[in-house]
Amino acid sequence: MPFKYRERFTLARQFSGARLRDRRRFARLSAHALGLAAHCTPDAIFRFERGHCAPSADRLGRLADALSCRIDDLFEAAG
């Protein structure tokens, strides 16, 4: 069953592009290297980091694996 528009918006608001960027830099990975590991383009990595769009659930798992972190680490803190 597909997400409703409002649910997608909520997911996009919780994902943190800044955290993705910080994790990528900490891992000393280029956007190209992270893109290869997560099966997407460097442009997609930059769009995620700038908050222009949020990665899918599948892509979040690949990003977290490539960065050796948990998916939770790529989301804003609650509260």
Secondary structure, 3 states (H helix, E strand, C coil): CCCCHHHHHHHHHHECHHHHHHHHHHCCCCHHHHHHHHCCCHHHHHHHHHCCCCCCHHHHHHHHHHHCCCHHHHECCCC
